[in-house]
Amino acid sequence: FKTAQNNVATVFSTVVKTIGWVGHTHEVLAAAQRLLAHAVNMETGMRGYLLAGKDGFLAPYKGGKIGFYSELDSLKETVSDNPAQVARLTEIETLIKDWNAKVTEPAIALRRRVERGNGTMAEVVTLVNKQEGKKYFDAFRGKIAEFSGIEAKLMRERQATADKANTAAG
């Protein structure tokens, strides 16, 4: 009887622990989607500004930037138990920082010069046609997909463990 109690306790403990990890993985996947959404807001705001030259178009860019780095810090903390995922997030951070420094900020500065009469829209078009921003953003999207794919794999593994433990408890 004591052995049966110990077995039930072990199975129950496994189920509870695994359900916690499944919840954790759901949280990480949702945060990764929010991270992507913040970056897309940055991209959208920058593009709108390049087209219209009105500061109001930079609101999604500025808000997305604040949200992105806040979400990134939180997500790094959430996955701190997984050094490989933290490393991926660091790569994502580097891509976005480089995109900001080498693409978005110079493009915004050029568009500001156009508004002051110190540049032309042809220069903006030439800059956009270089597709430097697209290269960074495509790399960013690839890293987010890789990060999320690994989390999805962990989810499947954790769900299978939970299902096995539930069957054993059944």
Protein Blocks (a to p, Z undefined) as FASTA:
>chain_A
ZZmmmmmmmmmmmmmmmmmmmmmmmmmmmmmmmmmmmmmmmmmmmmmmmmnopaklmmmm
mmmmmmmmmmmmmmmmmmmmmmklmmmmmmmmmmmmmmmmmmmmmmmmmmmmmmnopacf
klmmmmmmnommmmmmmmmmmmmmmmmmmmmmmmmmmmmmmmmmmmmmZZ
